[in-house]
Every structure is written in C-alpha cells, then in structure tokens.
Amino acid sequence: MTDITIHRGISPHRIGAMILRYWYLLLSSWPRLLELLYWPALQVITWGFIQYYIAENSNFFARAGGTLIGAVILWDILFRGQLGFSISFLEEMWARNIGNLMMSPLRPIEFLLSLMVMSLIRLAIGIIPMTLLALFMFHFNVYALGLPLIAFFCNLIFTSWSVGIFVSGLVLRNGLGAESIVWTLMFAILPLACVYYPVSVLPVWLQYVAWSLPPTYAFEGMRALLIENTFRADLMLEALAINAVLLVASFASFLALLRSAKRHGSLLSGGE
C-alpha cells in the first residue's frame, strides 16, 4: 500500500531529476545561454535610449520617468517566463522524448512543475543582467519598487505559465507543425495588455477585453506606482483571481490535450 501511495503521489525526486536534466542541457550549450542574455540586453539598451529622448522632450514623461524601461522589464518577465517554460518543453519534442517521459513513472503534474521551475531559472539568467543594465546605464532601479515588484512579478509569471501550459498542450496534440504558436501567441496579447500605454487609450469595447487579461492589471499598477506613487493592491488582487482561473483552465486543457494525443498516437509519432 505504501509503494502504491508513493507512486501515485507527487515525487520531489522525479521533479528534481527533470530539473537537473534541463539544467545540464542548458549548461551544455553556450548559444542557449547567450540567447537568454542577448535579447534582454538589446531591448533594455534600445528602449533606454528612447526613454532618454522622450524624457528630454516631454513634460509628462519627464514626470513619469522610467515608465518605458519599467514596462520593458515587466513585459520581458511575462514573455520570457512563457518562453522559458515552452522551450524546455520543445526540447523534449525535438528530441522525440515526450513518448518516453509519458510512459515513465513521471506524472503530467510533475512534468509541468519541472517546466515551471526551469522557466524561473531561465528567466533569472536573462532578467537579472537586464535590470543591472537598466540601473547602471539609465539609473532605473526596478528593485526600488519594493514589495509591489513581487506582486507584479507573481501575476506576470502566473500568466506566462498559463499560456505556456496551454500552448504546450496544443503542440503535444497537433505536433511540431503548431510550434509557431509558442513564439507568437504572447505577442497577440501585447497590444491588449497595454504594456506601453494606459487602458484608456483603447476603444471602450476593447477595454473590456483588456481588463480580462491579468497582465493589464500589472502594467496599470506599475504606471500608478511610478506616476502617482500609489500601489494599487486592488488591481493585484483582481489579477491574482483571474490568474487562478487561468492556471486551473490551462492544467485541465493540457491534460485533455494529452489524453487526445495518446488516443491519436501523437506521442509515438514524435510530434510530427
């Protein structure tokens, strides 16, 4: 009975083994590490100079200094959180190893938890140098946001996991032909999440759509903090509630797509 209970429960050892596997894979390839650093650095430098230009030519942005760089950093947390999750998943698809994993004692929930941890590791490798560049080159200290930064981060990373789980399920069911959705779906959220402008800029009917997305609350909260020096706890709690629903829905979708993939033999075909 004890063996059966352990087998059916969540095993930290199996999760740890998967995390170690992805960690060694990451360290074995310098292009993978370089890619994690390159794009964040490029973005913060590019948008940093844009921020300088706007600050020198606009009274509003002079008062709201750092809003663009802050938005870039928060957007990168959202995008790279999802990408870090999905790339670890795609590594298994490219190696045609998904079928082996699903036939092993590894449970789907353990697989997803290991991908979540790897997304945090990948995110840290890319984001920490990005924030240091913003600090030393443009004097924007994102860590000075304090506790609100934790609220922004948690809500954005929860959304990135929800999207990552969902698109991974789609690729699992439909094969690598659906791989492009991994790279493009988050950009579809970009204009609706109001990353670089307030929700009020959107048409009224589109504002309802924007407020249904958790990232919108994080970016509105950031602007309120930087411009008005006000932390909108209500926005963070609303975003957390929506994220909870999205996470549950994404888990359910992944499991349903996994069952469908097993029925249709997608796992054995290597994702083709």
ChimeraX attribute file (.defattr): number of C-alpha atoms within 10 A of each C-alpha:
attribute: neighborCount
match mode: 1-to-1
recipient: residues
	/A:1	6
	/A:2	7
	/A:3	8
	/A:4	8
	/A:5	9
	/A:6	10
	/A:7	13
	/A:8	12
	/A:9	11
	/A:10	15
	/A:11	14
	/A:12	12
	/A:13	10
	/A:14	16
	/A:15	21
	/A:16	15
	/A:17	12
	/A:18	20
	/A:19	21
	/A:20	14
	/A:21	12
	/A:22	19
	/A:23	15
	/A:24	10
	/A:25	13
	/A:26	16
	/A:27	11
	/A:28	11
	/A:29	10
	/A:30	10
	/A:31	12
	/A:32	13
	/A:33	15
	/A:34	12
	/A:35	11
	/A:36	20
	/A:37	20
	/A:38	14
	/A:39	14
	/A:40	23
	/A:41	18
	/A:42	12
	/A:43	15
	/A:44	25
	/A:45	18
	/A:46	12
	/A:47	17
	/A:48	23
	/A:49	14
	/A:50	13
	/A:51	21
	/A:52	17
	/A:53	13
	/A:54	16
	/A:55	17
	/A:56	10
	/A:57	11
	/A:58	11
	/A:59	11
	/A:60	11
	/A:61	18
	/A:62	16
	/A:63	13
	/A:64	17
	/A:65	18
	/A:66	24
	/A:67	24
	/A:68	22
	/A:69	27
	/A:70	26
	/A:71	21
	/A:72	20
	/A:73	21
	/A:74	24
	/A:75	20
	/A:76	22
	/A:77	24
	/A:78	25
	/A:79	23
	/A:80	25
	/A:81	27
	/A:82	30
	/A:83	24
	/A:84	23
	/A:85	30
	/A:86	27
	/A:87	20
	/A:88	21
	/A:89	24
	/A:90	21
	/A:91	14
	/A:92	17
	/A:93	22
	/A:94	13
	/A:95	10
	/A:96	17
	/A:97	16
	/A:98	22
	/A:99	18
	/A:100	13
	/A:101	16
	/A:102	15
	/A:103	10
	/A:104	9
	/A:105	13
	/A:106	18
	/A:107	19
	/A:108	16
	/A:109	14
	/A:110	20
	/A:111	17
	/A:112	20
	/A:113	19
	/A:114	24
	/A:115	25
	/A:116	24
	/A:117	17
	/A:118	25
	/A:119	25
	/A:120	18
	/A:121	16
	/A:122	23
	/A:123	24
	/A:124	17
	/A:125	15
	/A:126	23
	/A:127	20
	/A:128	14
	/A:129	16
	/A:130	23
	/A:131	21
	/A:132	18
	/A:133	19
	/A:134	23
	/A:135	14
	/A:136	10
	/A:137	13
	/A:138	17
	/A:139	12
	/A:140	19
	/A:141	16
	/A:142	17
	/A:143	13
	/A:144	9
	/A:145	16
	/A:146	9
	/A:147	10
	/A:148	20
	/A:149	16
	/A:150	12
	/A:151	18
	/A:152	24
	/A:153	16
	/A:154	19
	/A:155	24
	/A:156	29
	/A:157	24
	/A:158	24
	/A:159	26
	/A:160	28
	/A:161	28
	/A:162	23
	/A:163	25
	/A:164	30
	/A:165	26
	/A:166	24
	/A:167	24
	/A:168	29
	/A:169	24
	/A:170	21
	/A:171	26
	/A:172	28
	/A:173	25
	/A:174	19
	/A:175	19
	/A:176	17
	/A:177	10
	/A:178	16
	/A:179	19
	/A:180	11
	/A:181	15
	/A:182	21
	/A:183	14
	/A:184	10
	/A:185	15
	/A:186	17
	/A:187	12
	/A:188	9
	/A:189	15
	/A:190	15
	/A:191	14
	/A:192	20
	/A:193	26
	/A:194	24
	/A:195	25
	/A:196	18
	/A:197	16
	/A:198	14
	/A:199	22
	/A:200	10
	/A:201	10
	/A:202	16
	/A:203	9
	/A:204	11
	/A:205	8
	/A:206	13
	/A:207	17
	/A:208	13
	/A:209	13
	/A:210	20
	/A:211	18
	/A:212	15
	/A:213	19
	/A:214	24
	/A:215	31
	/A:216	26
	/A:217	29
	/A:218	30
	/A:219	26
	/A:220	21
	/A:221	23
	/A:222	25
	/A:223	25
	/A:224	17
	/A:225	17
	/A:226	17
	/A:227	16
	/A:228	11
	/A:229	11
	/A:230	13
	/A:231	17
	/A:232	17
	/A:233	13
	/A:234	11
	/A:235	18
	/A:236	22
	/A:237	15
	/A:238	15
	/A:239	26
	/A:240	22
	/A:241	12
	/A:242	18
	/A:243	24
	/A:244	15
	/A:245	11
	/A:246	20
	/A:247	19
	/A:248	11
	/A:249	14
	/A:250	21
	/A:251	19
	/A:252	15
	/A:253	18
	/A:254	23
	/A:255	16
	/A:256	13
	/A:257	20
	/A:258	22
	/A:259	14
	/A:260	17
	/A:261	22
	/A:262	15
	/A:263	11
	/A:264	13
	/A:265	14
	/A:266	20
	/A:267	26
	/A:268	15
	/A:269	13
	/A:270	18
	/A:271	26
	/A:272	17
